[in-house]
């Protein structure tokens, strides 16, 4: 860009360009850009909705732009395309007056140094402004008969994601909830704090969340301004992630001297909660993260909790060989497609492809094999993914149980959560006592939790 961003629209375009050109993560980049621009609270809120809303519904807006421009996306300058996406969201997804949406967005072409595209952007946005969102949706759905294709267009999800989510819900007998899930994926997630046990009391942060006993909804504004968060005694963490960690740490009482392992600990949120739980019970935690930069985030997350936690940077697939039958509790929060956190990572749905699933499932299988080998007899392992995709969840567990039919047994994660949660959790029936959380049903990320033990 020709100069630093100083207006809400400039900030939004700056982030969109970083996401498009550099594979940046909007949820990490936007807060930095907002602080740098020193926007008012109102302008920051506008920039946030403009950025995240545009990224969430990018596929929908791309279809609108193609129809309005009469040319394919590949024929449009990449910078001009991001500007058009921002304009489309203001016109169709926000309550921005049409004249302001068009004129202010067209002005971005000069700020971004693509003056040659000014007339084109102006013409396309004026064409988009001729109909509202319902009108454009009706136009885009014309001639589309497949139910999943229609839902993909209307709710701005890739069709392969729609089909994967449908299959996961149908496994619970809840296929009729699909549209509610897609709607929830397009809503900004609530910000939830975790009061780390032994360091903070939830009532110090506010009223309790519905389920996790450690969770509290964050008040409006920057959660980092909360003194307990600033000191590290509380953190921002999705309630579903808290439940996943607590299902392991509170499955049964902790015995002094237990050895715990967080096998894929980055960026450190669950590791911090486990460290607080381990410290209270007299257990020792090892946090492992292969990527050095993410291992640094783990160390930072643990600093205020327990500086005695050992942080390693080892390939998690090696633990079963190097430390067999050593750990009493293991958390395997496996790398996954992240389809359960589409609300929180708005660009993720367009970044992942169906071809990513098989390699990730293979890695998850290898990591689970290693974790089971590192688990002590009678120990408890939590296999967790932030994805409800069947290939990453029940299929991985089925393969592990088939591989160890006499050694490994499932434990009832639903019962474990029922003993932890403040209120009853409406959980569908899944094999092996697995639990699946959902944004539309629980207000959490779509966390999958399977507990296993070695006989």
C-alpha positions in Angstrom: 0.0 0.0 0.0 1.1 3.5 -0.7 0.9 4.7 3.0 0.0 3.3 6.4 -3.7 2.6 7.0 -5.5 5.3 9.0 -9.2 4.7 8.2 -11.4 1.7 8.9 -11.6 0.8 5.2 -7.9 1.2 4.7 -7.3 -1.1 7.7 -9.7 -3.7 6.3 -8.1 -3.6 2.8 -4.6 -3.9 4.4 -5.6 -7.1 6.2 -7.4 -8.5 3.2 -4.4 -8.0 1.0 -2.2 -9.7 3.6 -4.6 -12.7 3.7 -4.8 -12.9 -0.1 -1.2 -12.3 -0.9 0.7 -13.6 2.1 -1.6 -16.3 3.6 -1.8 -14.1 6.8 -4.3 -14.9 9.5 -6.8 -12.1 10.0 -7.5 -12.8 13.6 -3.8 -12.3 14.4 -3.1 -9.4 12.1 -6.2 -7.2 12.5 -5.7 -6.3 16.2 -2.1 -5.1 15.4 -3.4 -3.0 12.5 -6.1 -1.5 14.6 -3.7 -0.5 17.3 -1.4 1.0 14.8 -4.2 3.1 13.2 -5.4 4.4 16.6 -9.0 4.2 15.5 -11.9 5.1 17.8 -13.9 2.3 19.3 -16.7 2.9 16.8 -14.3 2.9 13.8 -12.5 -0.2 15.2 -15.8 -2.0 15.4 -16.6 -1.0 11.8 -13.2 -2.2 10.5 -13.6 -5.5 12.4 -17.0 -6.3 10.9 -15.9 -5.1 7.5 -12.8 -7.3 7.6 -14.2 -10.5 9.1 -17.6 -10.2 7.4 -15.9 -9.9 4.0 -13.6 -12.8 4.6 -16.4 -15.1 5.9 -18.6 -14.5 2.9 -15.9 -14.1 0.3 -17.1 -16.9 -1.9 -20.6 -15.4 -2.0 -19.3 -12.0 -2.9 -17.0 -13.4 -5.5 -20.1 -14.9 -7.3 -21.8 -11.5 -7.1 -18.8 -9.7 -8.5 -18.4 -12.1 -11.4 -22.1 -11.6 -12.2 -21.9 -7.8 -11.9 -18.6 -7.4 -13.7 -19.3 -9.8 -16.5 -15.8 -11.3 -16.2 -14.1 -14.1 -14.2 -12.1 -13.4 -11.1 -8.8 -14.2 -12.8 -9.4 -11.3 -15.1 -9.7 -8.8 -12.3 -6.6 -7.1 -10.7 -6.1 -8.8 -7.3 -6.1 -5.5 -5.4 -9.2 -4.2 -7.2 -10.8 -7.6 -6.4 -10.3 -7.2 -2.7 -11.6 -3.6 -2.9 -14.7 -4.9 -4.6 -15.2 -7.6 -1.9 -15.1 -4.9 0.7 -17.6 -2.8 -1.2 -19.9 -5.8 -1.7 -20.0 -6.6 2.0 -20.9 -3.0 2.8 -23.7 -3.0 0.2 -25.1 -6.5 0.9 -24.0 -7.4 4.4 -23.8 -4.2 6.4 -26.2 -1.3 7.0 -23.9 1.1 5.1 -25.7 3.7 2.9 -25.1 2.8 -0.8 -23.6 6.2 -1.8 -21.1 6.0 1.1 -20.2 2.4 0.4 -19.6 3.1 -3.3 -17.7 6.5 -3.0 -15.6 5.5 0.0 -14.7 2.2 -1.4 -13.8 3.6 -4.8 -11.5 6.0 -3.0 -9.5 3.0 -1.8 -8.3 2.5 -5.4 -6.3 5.7 -5.1 -5.0 4.9 -1.6 -3.9 1.4 -2.8 -2.2 2.7 -5.9 -4.6 1.1 -8.5 -6.0 4.3 -10.0 -6.4 2.6 -13.3 -9.2 0.4 -11.8 -11.2 3.4 -10.4 -13.8 3.5 -13.1 -14.1 -0.3 -13.2 -14.6 -0.6 -9.4 -17.1 2.3 -9.5 -19.2 0.7 -12.3 -19.2 -2.8 -10.7 -20.2 -1.5 -7.2 -23.0 0.6 -8.7 -24.3 -2.5 -10.5 -24.1 -4.5 -7.2 -26.1 -1.7 -5.4 -29.0 -2.2 -7.8 -30.2 -5.2 -5.7 -30.1 -6.2 -2.1 -28.7 -9.4 -0.7 -32.0 -11.4 -1.1 -32.2 -10.2 -4.8 -28.6 -11.3 -5.5 -29.1 -14.6 -3.7 -32.2 -15.4 -5.8 -30.2 -14.6 -8.9 -27.3 -16.8 -7.9 -29.6 -19.7 -7.0 -31.4 -19.6 -10.4 -30.9 -23.0 -12.0 -29.1 -24.5 -9.0 -31.0 -27.7 -7.9 -28.6 -29.6 -5.7 -29.5 -28.9 -2.0 -25.9 -28.7 -0.9 -24.9 -26.4 -3.8 -27.8 -24.1 -2.8 -26.7 -24.0 0.8 -23.1 -23.4 -0.2 -24.1 -20.3 -2.2 -26.6 -19.0 0.3 -24.4 -19.4 3.4 -21.0 -18.8 1.8 -19.4 -22.1 2.5 -17.4 -24.3 0.0 -19.8 -27.1 -1.1 -17.3 -29.8 0.2 -17.5 -28.2 3.6 -21.3 -28.3 3.5 -21.3 -31.9 2.7 -18.8 -32.8 5.4 -20.8 -30.9 8.0 -24.0 -32.6 6.8 -22.4 -36.1 7.2 -21.2 -35.3 10.7 -24.6 -34.1 11.8 -26.3 -37.1 10.2 -24.0 -39.4 12.1 -25.7 -38.0 15.2 -29.2 -38.2 13.6 -29.2 -34.4 13.5 -29.0 -33.7 9.8 -31.9 -31.2 10.0 -29.6 -28.9 12.0 -27.3 -28.2 9.0 -28.7 -24.8 8.0 -28.6 -23.6 11.7 -24.9 -24.6 11.8 -24.1 -22.8 8.6 -25.9 -19.7 9.9 -23.9 -19.9 13.2 -20.6 -20.2 11.2 -21.3 -16.7 9.8 -21.9 -15.0 13.2 -19.1 -13.4 15.2 -18.2 -15.8 18.1 -18.5 -14.6 21.6 -15.2 -14.0 23.4 -14.8 -16.3 26.4 -12.2 -16.1 29.2 -10.7 -19.0 31.2 -10.0 -18.4 34.9 -7.0 -20.6 35.4 -7.6 -22.8 38.4 -5.5 -21.8 41.4 -4.7 -18.4 39.9 -8.1 -16.8 39.3 -11.7 -17.3 40.4 -14.4 -17.1 37.6 -16.5 -14.7 39.7 -13.6 -12.2 39.6 -14.2 -12.0 35.8 -18.0 -11.9 35.7 -21.0 -14.1 35.4 -20.3 -17.8 34.5 -20.6 -19.3 31.0 -23.2 -22.1 30.5 -20.9 -25.1 30.6 -17.3 -25.0 31.5 -16.8 -24.2 35.3 -13.7 -22.2 34.4 -15.3 -20.1 31.6 -16.7 -16.5 31.8 -18.0 -14.4 28.8 -15.7 -11.4 28.2 -17.1 -8.0 28.7 -17.2 -5.6 25.7 -13.9 -4.1 24.6 -10.3 -5.4 24.7 -10.1 -8.4 26.9 -6.4 -7.7 27.4 -7.4 -4.7 29.4 -8.8 -7.0 32.1 -6.2 -7.1 34.9 -6.4 -10.9 35.4 -5.8 -11.3 31.6 -3.0 -8.8 31.6 -1.3 -10.7 34.4 -1.7 -14.1 32.7 -4.0 -15.5 35.4 -6.9 -15.6 33.0 -6.8 -16.0 29.2 -9.0 -15.8 26.2 -10.1 -19.3 25.3 -13.2 -20.8 23.7 -15.4 -22.7 26.1 -15.2 -25.8 24.0 -11.5 -25.8 24.3 -11.8 -25.5 28.0 -14.2 -28.5 28.2 -11.8 -30.6 26.1 -8.9 -30.0 28.5 -11.1 -30.5 31.6 -12.5 -33.7 30.2 -8.9 -35.1 30.6 -7.8 -33.3 33.8 -11.0 -34.0 35.7 -11.9 -37.4 34.3 -10.9 -38.7 37.8 -9.0 -37.3 40.8 -5.4 -36.5 40.2 -2.8 -38.5 42.1 0.4 -36.9 43.4 3.3 -37.4 41.0 1.3 -38.2 37.8 3.0 -37.5 34.5 1.0 -35.5 31.9 1.8 -34.8 28.3 0.3 -32.2 25.9 1.6 -33.7 22.7 0.7 -30.9 20.2 0.7 -27.9 22.6 0.9 -24.9 20.3 -0.2 -22.1 20.7 -0.6 -23.0 24.4 -4.1 -22.3 25.5 -5.0 -25.8 26.6 -1.4 -26.3 27.9 -1.9 -23.3 30.3 -5.2 -24.8 31.6 -3.7 -28.2 32.0 -0.6 -26.7 33.7 -2.9 -25.0 36.2 -4.8 -28.2 36.8 -1.6 -30.3 37.1 -0.1 -27.8 39.6 -3.2 -28.0 41.8 -3.1 -31.8 41.8 0.6 -32.3 42.2 1.2 -33.7 38.6 4.0 -32.8 36.2 3.2 -31.6 32.7 5.4 -31.9 29.6 4.2 -29.6 26.7 5.5 -30.6 23.3 5.3 -28.4 20.1 7.3 -29.3 17.0 7.3 -25.8 15.5 9.8 -23.6 17.3 7.8 -20.4 16.9 4.7 -22.0 18.3 6.8 -23.5 21.1 7.7 -19.9 22.0 4.0 -19.1 22.3 3.5 -22.1 24.5 6.3 -20.9 26.8 4.7 -17.5 27.0 1.3 -19.0 27.8 2.8 -21.1 30.6 4.9 -18.3 32.1 2.3 -17.0 34.5 1.0 -20.5 35.4 3.9 -22.8 36.1 7.5 -22.1 35.0 8.5 -25.7 35.9 6.6 -27.1 32.9 9.0 -28.7 30.4 8.5 -27.4 26.9 9.9 -29.7 24.2 10.2 -29.4 20.4 10.0 -33.0 19.3 8.1 -34.7 16.5 5.0 -36.0 18.3 5.1 -39.3 16.3 8.3 -40.3 18.1 7.0 -40.2 21.7 5.7 -43.8 21.5 9.2 -45.0 20.7 11.3 -42.8 23.0 9.0 -42.8 26.1 6.8 -45.9 25.9 4.1 -46.3 28.6 5.4 -43.2 30.5 2.4 -40.8 30.8 -0.7 -41.1 33.0 -2.7 -38.5 31.0 -2.1 -37.3 27.5 -3.8 -34.6 25.5 -3.6 -35.0 21.7 -5.1 -31.9 20.3 -4.3 -33.0 16.7 -3.5 -30.7 13.8 -6.7 -30.6 11.7 -8.6 -28.7 9.0 -10.1 -26.4 11.6 -13.6 -26.7 10.2 -14.9 -26.4 13.8 -13.6 -22.8 14.1 -14.8 -21.2 11.0 -16.5 -18.4 13.0 -13.1 -17.5 14.6 -10.9 -17.9 11.5 -12.9 -16.2 8.8 -10.6 -17.0 5.9 -10.1 -20.7 6.8 -13.1 -22.0 4.8 -11.6 -20.6 1.6 -8.0 -21.6 2.4 -8.6 -25.3 3.1 -9.5 -27.7 0.3 -10.9 -31.2 0.3 -7.5 -32.6 -0.7 -6.1 -31.4 2.7 -8.2 -33.9 4.6 -6.5 -37.2 3.7 -2.9 -36.1 4.6 -4.2 -34.6 7.9 -6.1 -37.8 8.8 -2.9 -39.8 8.1 -0.9 -37.5 10.4 -3.6 -37.7 13.1 -3.5 -41.5 12.9 0.3 -41.5 13.3 0.1 -39.1 16.3 -2.6 -41.1 18.0 -0.6 -44.3 17.5 2.4 -42.6 19.2 0.3 -41.2 22.0 -1.3 -44.5 22.8 2.2 -46.1 22.9 3.3 -43.4 25.3 0.3 -43.8 27.6 0.8 -45.8 30.8 -1.5 -48.8 31.4 -4.6 -47.4 33.0 -3.8 -43.9 31.8 -6.3 -41.6 30.1 -5.8 -40.1 26.6 -8.0 -37.3 25.1 -8.0 -37.3 21.3 -9.3 -33.8 20.4 -9.8 -32.0 17.0 -11.3 -28.6 16.2 -13.0 -30.3 13.3 -16.2 -32.4 13.1 -15.1 -34.0 9.8 -15.7 -37.8 10.1 -12.4 -38.6 8.5 -10.6 -36.6 11.2 -12.7 -37.8 14.2 -14.5 -41.1 14.4 -12.6 -42.7 11.5 -9.2 -42.0 13.2 -10.6 -43.5 16.5 -12.1 -46.5 14.7 -8.7 -47.2 13.1 -6.9 -47.0 16.5 -9.3 -49.3 18.2 -9.1 -51.8 15.3 -5.3 -51.7 15.5 -5.3 -52.4 19.2 -8.4 -54.5 19.8 -7.2 -56.0 23.1 -5.0 -53.1 24.4 -7.0 -49.9 24.0 -10.6 -49.2 25.2 -12.8 -46.1 24.7 -14.0 -44.1 27.8 -17.2 -42.2 27.9 -16.4 -38.6 27.1 -20.1 -37.6 27.3 -20.4 -38.9 30.8 -17.1 -37.1 31.7 -18.5 -33.8 30.4 -21.8 -34.3 32.1 -19.9 -34.5 35.4 -18.0 -31.3 34.6 -20.5 -28.9 32.9 -22.6 -26.4 34.9 -25.7 -27.2 32.8 -26.7 -30.3 30.8 -25.0 -30.5 27.4 -27.2 -31.6 24.5 -24.8 -34.1 22.9 -25.7 -36.4 20.1 -25.1 -40.2 20.1 -21.7 -41.0 18.7 -19.8 -44.3 18.8 -17.4 -45.1 21.6 -18.8 -42.4 23.9 -17.3 -39.6 21.9 -18.6 -36.1 22.4 -19.1 -33.5 19.6 -19.7 -29.8 20.5 -21.3 -27.4 18.0 -21.4 -23.6 17.4 -25.2 -23.6 16.8 -26.1 -25.9 19.7 -23.5 -25.0 22.4 -22.1 -21.6 21.3 -18.6 -23.2 21.2 -16.2 -24.2 18.5 -17.0 -27.6 17.0 -14.7 -29.6 19.3 -14.5 -33.4 19.0 -13.5 -35.2 22.2 -12.7 -38.9 22.5 -11.3 -40.4 25.7 -9.2 -43.7 25.5 -7.3 -45.8 27.9 -4.8 -48.7 27.8 -5.9 -51.8 29.6 
